[in-house]
Amino acid sequence: MHFIEIDNINYPEVQIYQRLRENAFSKDGSFIADSPNVVKLLIEAGVEIRSIFATPEYYEKNEALLSTHHIPVAYVADKSTLEQIVGHRLHHNVMMHAIRPEETPLDALDDHIIMLTEISNADNIGAIARSAAALGVKSYLVPKQGPHPYARRAVRVSMGHIGKLHYHCYGDIQETLQSLKKLGYRIFAAEVTEDSTPLSQVSVPQKWVLLMGHEQLGISDEILQLCDEVVTIEMEEGIKSFNVAIAASIMMYQFKHA
């Protein structure tokens, strides 16, 4: 590794750690990951690393991990300098600048897909990614107009597990659903309707897509009509819904074990 000690918060090469906040990306697909566990998982997943920015203690503790991977530049600074550059207090001692993996083409995704409609919260994007990785649902379909799964906060909430998933950002949802049907997937919409199938009674085929709706708006009637089946989680009377990330976790578990 090529080490560069940083003692000036205006050092231009490290300004990207401040610029790439939340949903920001540069044209080359750069993203920033925070915290030792997240960085470790992403390194092990094989992301392209541009640099690591960390304290001397981090490099000493993680020498075995870092020595087995290509890290072009290792910036070194004390924690107070890191915090001055980032602009807020850190609860960790490392950040990584990397390039998000290429999207997987629609026809190369796995047999089991978790798909989102108009999710607007990066935390939910990350939480669903983490659950999908844990439950063995290896493909993730998200809309282009929402938070990217490699947005800084989504990566953080996923705990780096997004690196274990194939992902694809789609444009037109109707065209995408039709394409998935032609590829042999059965489309299940997670929604509460009068004729929805209780989750415990769903018959799960070999190839399926589980479509989750917007946090407040759910899935529109227009999109529901394009789905093969509507599935709902049985709940106590008077309870309208779960948080979308919790609902996705419950449903993915059932779909994988039905």
DAZIJO-V186670 format. One record per residue. RES is the residue in one small letter. SS is DSSP state (H for helix, E for strand, - for the rest). OMEGA is omega in whole degrees, 0 to 359 (* if undefined). Layout:
res;ss;omega
RES;SS;OMEGA
RES;SS;OMEGA
//
This chain:
res;ss;omega
m;-;176
h;-;184
f;E;174
i;E;180
e;E;182
i;-;176
d;-;181
n;-;185
i;-;179
n;-;179
y;-;191
p;H;185
e;H;181
v;H;180
q;-;179
i;H;179
y;H;174
q;H;185
r;H;187
l;-;178
r;-;174
e;-;187
n;-;184
a;-;175
f;-;167
s;-;186
k;-;182
d;-;178
g;-;179
s;E;170
f;E;180
i;E;175
a;E;182
d;E;171
s;-;184
p;H;183
n;H;179
v;H;179
v;H;180
k;H;182
l;H;181
l;H;176
i;H;181
e;H;177
a;H;174
g;-;177
v;-;177
e;E;183
i;E;173
r;E;178
s;E;170
i;E;181
f;E;189
a;E;178
t;-;176
p;H;181
e;H;179
y;H;181
y;H;179
e;H;183
k;H;186
n;-;182
e;H;182
a;H;179
l;H;187
l;H;183
s;-;182
t;-;181
h;-;181
h;-;179
i;-;187
p;-;183
v;-;176
a;E;178
y;E;183
v;E;176
a;-;174
d;-;187
k;H;180
s;H;178
t;H;175
l;H;183
e;H;177
q;H;181
i;H;182
v;H;177
g;-;176
h;-;182
r;-;181
l;-;175
h;-;181
h;-;185
n;-;181
v;E;170
m;E;180
m;E;172
h;E;182
a;E;178
i;E;181
r;-;180
p;-;176
e;-;175
e;-;175
t;-;178
p;-;183
l;H;184
d;H;178
a;H;178
l;-;183
d;-;182
d;-;182
h;E;186
i;E;167
i;E;186
m;E;180
l;E;176
t;-;184
e;-;178
i;-;185
s;-;186
n;-;181
a;H;177
d;H;179
n;H;176
i;H;181
g;H;181
a;H;179
i;H;177
a;H;180
r;H;179
s;H;180
a;H;179
a;H;182
a;H;186
l;H;177
g;-;172
v;-;198
k;-;181
s;E;189
y;E;180
l;E;182
v;E;180
p;E;179
k;-;186
q;-;180
g;-;177
p;-;180
h;-;179
p;-;174
y;-;169
a;-;190
r;H;182
r;H;178
a;H;178
v;H;182
r;H;182
v;H;177
s;-;184
m;-;179
g;-;183
h;H;173
i;H;179
g;H;179
k;H;187
l;-;164
h;E;181
y;E;178
h;E;178
c;E;185
y;E;178
g;-;182
d;-;185
i;H;181
q;H;177
e;H;181
t;H;178
l;H;178
q;H;179
s;H;179
l;H;177
k;H;179
k;H;178
l;-;174
g;-;179
y;-;169
r;E;186
i;E;177
f;E;177
a;E;177
a;E;184
e;-;177
v;-;176
t;-;182
e;-;183
d;-;181
s;-;179
t;E;174
p;E;184
l;H;182
s;H;183
q;H;185
v;-;176
s;-;189
v;-;179
p;-;180
q;-;182
k;-;182
w;E;173
v;E;176
l;E;185
l;E;179
m;E;185
g;-;178
h;E;184
e;-;180
q;-;189
l;-;182
g;E;180
i;-;183
s;-;178
d;H;180
e;H;180
i;H;178
l;H;180
q;-;179
l;-;182
c;-;181
d;-;184
e;E;176
v;E;184
v;E;179
t;E;176
i;-;177
e;-;182
m;-;176
e;-;180
e;-;179
g;-;176
i;-;188
k;-;186
s;-;171
f;-;164
n;-;187
v;H;180
a;H;178
i;H;179
a;H;180
a;H;180
s;H;180
i;H;184
m;H;178
m;H;179
y;H;181
q;H;181
f;H;180
k;H;186
h;H;180
a;-;*
//
